[in-house]
Amino acid sequence: MTDKNKDLIDQKLQDLNNDGVDRRGFLKCMAWAGTGLVWTMSGGIPTSRAFAKTNGKDAAKSGDFSFVQISDSHIGFNKPANPDVTATMQTAINKINAMPHKPDFIIHTGDLSQLSKPSEFDTLDQVLKGASAKQIYFVPGEHDMLTDNGEQYLQRYGKGTKGSGWYNFDQKGVHFVGLVNVANLKAGGMGSLGHEQLEWLEDDLKGRSASTPIVLFAHIPLWTIYQDWGWGTDDSEQALSYVKRFGSVTVLNGHIHQIMQKVEGKVSFHTAMSTAFPQPAPGTAPSAGPMKVPADQLQQVLGITDVNYLVSGRSLAVVDSPLADAGSSASGSGSGSGGR
Amino acid sequence: MKRNSFWVASFTASVIIAIVLLVAGSPTVTANDQPSAANAEVKIDNFVFGPQTITVPVGATVTWTNKDDIPHTSVSTDGVFKSKVLDTDEKFSYTFTKAGTYSYYCTIHPKMTGKVVVQ
């Protein structure tokens, strides 16, 4: 499964779960498995299980669960790149509802709205009401902080959160942390977590067993993808230093409206597609704004992300699928690692 | 007749002199009503304030127009002025009554920065 003659990095990675598959190899499997196949090691014998089927024998272990990441719905946007973002958001929800395994919850990694308008948040809420997963977690994007420093976002989605909307929760032994890096942005800078939030994060993680799988999610990428376009977080290095000791860390972000992935040690980074409109690859256009594609291709560049936690490996498998594959997670091209 | 020619010549000369004096004394007429460079325009497009630095006289009004397909803001880093969120084709104006250098940026996309020099 692992292609050891490719990367020096591969060779350096440990076989973390003692199952013959290192983390990068596992993720490569999952990337290939965009068609809907998952490999697990069960008692030392690899077995495959199609995402599309769950028969009694292959039923997930009780500790396994899955959730879906969606991002950048930009409700209220109405320019040529996508004149009806509400419709594509609905398609994303339909796709989630058609998944054979119902996700435990949905995480929305921000830019819920285009202009922080009440009507935009209302429309999003209406669409989300129809989701099979009733529990939805949010973090704000910069578009959700426009009129009132995010006051309205906090009222609607920030119950129980601290500061500009950061919080944590646990699900079957996995520790999730929602971070806000779109508040109090400084001139000339990128995303920013800020001192208060970093202190809270350090304190939150202190004392947790290193075998606890950690998932961090925030709107702007927590690693520098393209500085000129602000695609990064100025103080993310400090945040990442707090998770260095953990055995499995997954970072989920949005903001850039395309898939980018990176594995660094035990930390896997992933950015999701938008459900509204795509953006150009770094440096390939004069600016980072909405990218127009032919109408019949739009559904291929918008998508959702299915994340599966398998307790046997304490690993999270991240599988992206475009809206064009609506209704079936066992077909289509899926998406590979390494972005575009 | 000699007397007649002399009279014509002198009349013509006076007219010419009068015209010269008239033209020399009149104020310059320009196309604009206002003095030039009193007001300035900044166009926001492709995540850029253009021109990034502008220089205007004291009392000038600067108008930002968003021609991008994404909203932006124009906010002074020193709290001097702050636009609301500008969607496509929306404008924001500010009149600078004091000399100085005013740095500003887009609070949504903070990599976008600009400067107004008022002198």
Interface residues (C-beta under 8 A of the other chain):
Chain A: K79 P80 A81 Q114 L115 S116 E142 H143 L146 T147 L185 K186 A187 G188 G189 M190 D228 W229 G230 P286 S287 A288 G289 P290
Chain B: N46 F47 V48 D68 D69 I70 P71 T73 T77 K84 V85 D87 T88 S103 Y104 Y105 T107 I108 H109 P110 K111 T113
